[in-house]
Amino acid sequence: MSEWSEGGPGQAPLPYPYYVDIVTKRYFDGVDIKNMEQVLACFTDDAVLHEVTSDTVHTGKDAIRSMFRKLFADFSQIWHGNFVHTADPQTNAICSQFTVLITPEGTDEELRYENCNRFYLKDDLFHRVYVYMSGENLLKEGDA
């Protein structure tokens, strides 16, 4: 395989259902039940998660772990659903639109977001993730 690049040549296509499964049943399910190991198992060690609307970048699994640790502590309830996926096996990527319902810790106020993520996989794991949020950035830098 040649040097990896987002959507570049040399990607190894995976079966279409794999993309939907890693996004919904592994990644977002792990986020919703706050299972850190399940979430991190979806990422390469040197993955980058970029929350584009606020230009917040988390580089590497340790930074991504810290970000999720903060998210899990800041919100008592998290739910992702109403998914619409477009997978492109030739570029080893998937774009997912979805609803987020999230409740800040210590409140009963449920926030609703309509988000879109673009996931680029390297082999069979997320290597670059771009997050577009409809509201305030929830994926803030955490303590390492």
Buried (B, 14 or more C-beta within 10 A) or exposed (E): EEEBBBEEEEBEEBEEEBBBBBBBEBBBBBBBEBBBEBBBEBBBEEBBBBBBBBEBEBEBBEBBBBBBBBBBEBBBEBBBEEEEBEBBBEBBBBBBBBBBBBBBEEEEEEBEBEBBBBBBBBEEBBBBBBBBBEEEBBBBEBEE
